[in-house]
Every structure is written in C-alpha cells, then in structure tokens.
Amino acid sequence: MPTHALKRSTLLTLCACVLVAQSMVAAINLLIPQLASSGLHPSHTQVLWTVDAYVIVFAGLLIPAGALGDRYGRKGTLLCGLALFAAGATTSALAPGPALLIAGRGVSGAGAALITPATMSILVRLAGPERRAQAMASWTLAIGLGGLAGNLGGGLVGQYLSWRALFAAMVPLAAVLAAAVAVTTPRTDRSAQGSPDPVGTLLLTAGLVAVLFGIIEGPGHGWTSARILTAFGVGALLVAAFTVHALRSRAPLFDPRVFRAAGLRASTLGLATGFFGLFALFFVNSQYLQEVKGFGPALTGVAIVPLIVGMALVPKFAARWSARPRPVVGTGLALIGLGLLAASTADAGTPYPLYACWLLVISAGTGLAMPALTLGVVVSLPPHRAGVGSGLGTSAREIGAALGVAVAGTALAGHTDFASGMGPALRTVGAVVLLATALVVAGFRPATRRPAPTASEAPVVREPAA
C-alpha cells in the first residue's frame, strides 16, 4: 500500500486524540480535594487509586497496544481506544461509589493505551521520511499540551463545577474525535510480521504494572516496606521472564535485542528523563501556587500556561536540527534540569513573573529535546513496528512521569511543611535530570556512517534510508 500524503486535517485530528488521552493523566490531580470531600466518601487509599488507576493501566498496556495496532490495523485500534476511553469516562461520571470510579478510570486508561501508539504509528506511516521530523514535533507538542490542558481543565472544573463534569465532558469529546478520525484518517498497511504473542503480552504487562505500582505507591507505604519491595521484585522477575521468552520466541511481542542500538537506549532514557522533570514540576507547581502563593484552582491551572510557549514554538525549530540529536537533546534536557534548579529557589515572596520565567526555561528545554527523542525511538525500529516503537517511547514517558512524582513526593515527605520541602525536592529532581542528561548525551554517538548489520546481528534496529 503506498504511503498517503499527510494532510493537515489528519495531523490535527490525531494530535487532538493524543492530547485528550494525555490530559486525563494530570486533570484529576487538581480535583483531589473535591473528590476527598465528595458524597462518595472515599478513603485516602481510594482517592490515590482514583488518580493512579489510569496511569498504571495506560502505561502497562502501551507496548502490547502498539503491537496490536501494527498487526490488526491502526485506525481500527484508535477507534476502539476512543470507544473504551468514553466508556470508562461514562462509568466514572455515573459512579455511585469509589470502586466503580476507580474501575472507570482503569477502562479509560486502557483506551488511552490504544489511542496513543496508534496515533503516532499512523503519523509515521503517512508522513514519510521527508516529513517525519515535523510530524513528530507536532505529536510531541500534543503530548505536552495534554499535560497543560489537564492542569487547566482540572483547575477550572475544581473551581466552578463538580468532579463528575470532567468525566462527563470526555464522552461527547471522544465521540467527536471518533467521527473526525473516521472522516480524515486513512487506513494504513498492516504488519504481516509478528503475532499477538499472548504469553509475552501477559508477562510484560504484568511486569510493568508491578513496577509502576511500586513507583507510585512507594512514597505512601515506604520504599522499604514489604509491599513495595514485593512489587519491585515481582516486576523484575516478570520482565526478566518476558526477556527470556522473547529471545526464544519466533514471533515475540518485540525483540529485546533492539536495545543493542545505542541510539534507542539513549532516546528511551532521554524521554523518561524529560518527563521525570516535567511531571515532578506539575506535582510541585499545583501545591506551590495554591498553598504558598494562595491561588485558587482555576488560577493555578492558568498560571502554568507559560509552559505552552516553549512547547509550541521551539519544536518548529528543533525539527530542522533532527539530524543532530546529540546537541539538541543535550541542550534541551539541560535546560529542563537548570530550570528546575532555578524554580527550587521560589518561596512565598517570589514574584509570579519571575517564576514564570523559570517555567519558560523548562518549556524551551522540553520543546527542544522531546521531538528529537521521539524520532530517535521511531527510527531505531523498522517501519512496520512503528506502533511498538510508539508504545515503547510512551512507556518511557509514563514511567519517567511516575518516578518524577514519586521522587518529589518522597523528598517533600521528609519536611514538616510544603514550603520548606519544595526547594530540596526540586533540587533533587533537577540534579537527577542533569546527571541523566550526561548519560543520554554519551549514548548518542557522533553521526558517522556505520557499516550495514550482518545477518547474525540483532533484527533491524535502524530504519533504512528512504
């Protein structure tokens, strides 16, 4: 099947889908006080699971969902994802108790897992090599804007409406997006290679869920508690079992030997690092602006809008430098780390315009690094595995985001109040980002012409030139 020209209407529709899916990761955070005092009377643990169920299911299913789209059709997978997302939102909006609310969040997370890799995989197939960098810049911008839209939407709902309104609004929105996908998005060719690999899917998904559970619940239960250590141990065993299974299987979910490619290792670490810093900022920002600066929920959502500027403008320039990932990624991630260190100096007396300048630095770094990192994952896998590549990259993002929140939360827990803990928390996160940046830059080898891989080496890990 020949590659379609990527139309603007298709690009906008696919970016809107991933923006909405990503927005529900962050939106619920600003509704925690309202949920806790609602008529559902949830316990503290149930409130946490209302927040976490979406992220755990979303991130845990991304790689299998990407493989599913590659094998059985990306457009159909995207439409199924939107339907699941709407069904989960409906369940959450109408939930008479905490259990159904949490279940609805999990179903929506499964829908988001189908949506996200399908959108990027379709873009990769339609854009072709000549427009791939620009398409990835737009898709990455949509991911970032999703986090901002979640903060803004959650803040407005928390200020003026009921928490049920947030979930109810997602249902017609998903229906509109599904109609837009049906009209604007062509079907792409399916991958004739691979198989559903149910054993590999079960092992990898269960392993990722266990690891994510440990990361997310670690600050609350204690990192050395039996529950958390068991979660990490089970996760490590399951991921190891998946690796053994994949190496022996004739048609694995994906071949772990693709990580022999230094560029793929560096790109996945870079994606995790960027979202580690960004979501730690989201976590701290909402509390700083509300508890320290005295902003209301709606104003708090608006106050993070400066992050849009760099994410919207810088990717357009970053796409031009996609052939030189090392300096682009290194500079971008370094700006995120330095911006976090600057933000760590904020206190009650810091003028908001100065704080906004630090947000702009972080924003510029995100807009610079993320498109190159996303493209780095995509081109490290053969074109027919674009869905798996998208799932792998987005899994790295979500794991990084969960780690960022966990590390920031743990650092804050060691202080008597938020005001005294914010600075150390952001300095810790910023230092980790800068350290990881050095590792990422070292992983990107200078651009030199490499000999073609032999038949005895791992499966193709670099897309051939067009």
Salt bridges, closest charged atoms under 4 A:
ASP70 OD1 - ARG74 NH2 3.08
ASP189 OD2 - ARG125 NH2 2.44
ASP197 OD1 - HIS245 NE2 2.82
GLU217 OE1 - HIS221 NE2 3.47
ASP255 OD2 - ARG257 NH2 2.80
GLU463 OE1 - ARG132 NH1 2.69
